[in-house]
């Protein structure tokens, strides 16, 4: 049947083209920008000052959280990676987690030279990791993993849109928090940028977060379009099989 053969060819070539685009976009999306594209505001240090805020509570998805303010905090940085609650390896975070997104960011000295492109940086369930070859200049005091929490739904949705390669401004406070589902445990924030290890992460209650400059928006768009194209082509071919 000519119409069927035409549709088979259309779905076949749609699959081929979108698969190629998907792989290419998957490789390119989130690429870190060159030094020349870094906004000067990202060269400054985070600002940490004493806070007068009092302990407070909020509820998220049936769990009561106590938040203990530690310090006011403002950070400008380049997002080098973040966790993925949908990844098989992140067994600790789900859509019910109050801190669904952990942002790994660099700033200051690490952005003033080109060496950050030679540093491999990746997020795991609770931390940011990095490694680099000999001869690379990289400051351990200018990279951080930030556990982000908030009680504001709009801010939470905005946090979820942050992508690798984005240049961001984050305002809020460093805090410790505890959930009613685990009264014996307080997740505590680091208060210095020079520590390392399992207690070195900043826990940030987010008042606002802004993307100052987006990363590879065209590649992200192409990746989304190709993902839909792959799904449509596969569903089309399956439908033709049942129509045979």
Secondary structure, DSSP 4 states (H G I P E B T S, - for coil): -HHHHHHHHHHHHHHHHHHHHHHHHHHHTTPPPPGGGS-GGGGSPPEEE---PPPEEEEETTEEEEEEEEEEEEEEEEEEEE--TTSTT--S--TT-TT--EEEEE-GGGGSSGGGGGEEEEE-SS-EEEEE-TT----GGGEEEEEEE-S-HHHHHHHHT--TT-EEEEEEEEEEEEETT-TT--B-----SS--STT-PEEEEEEEEEEEE-S-HHHHHHHHHHHHHHHHHHHHHHHHHHH-
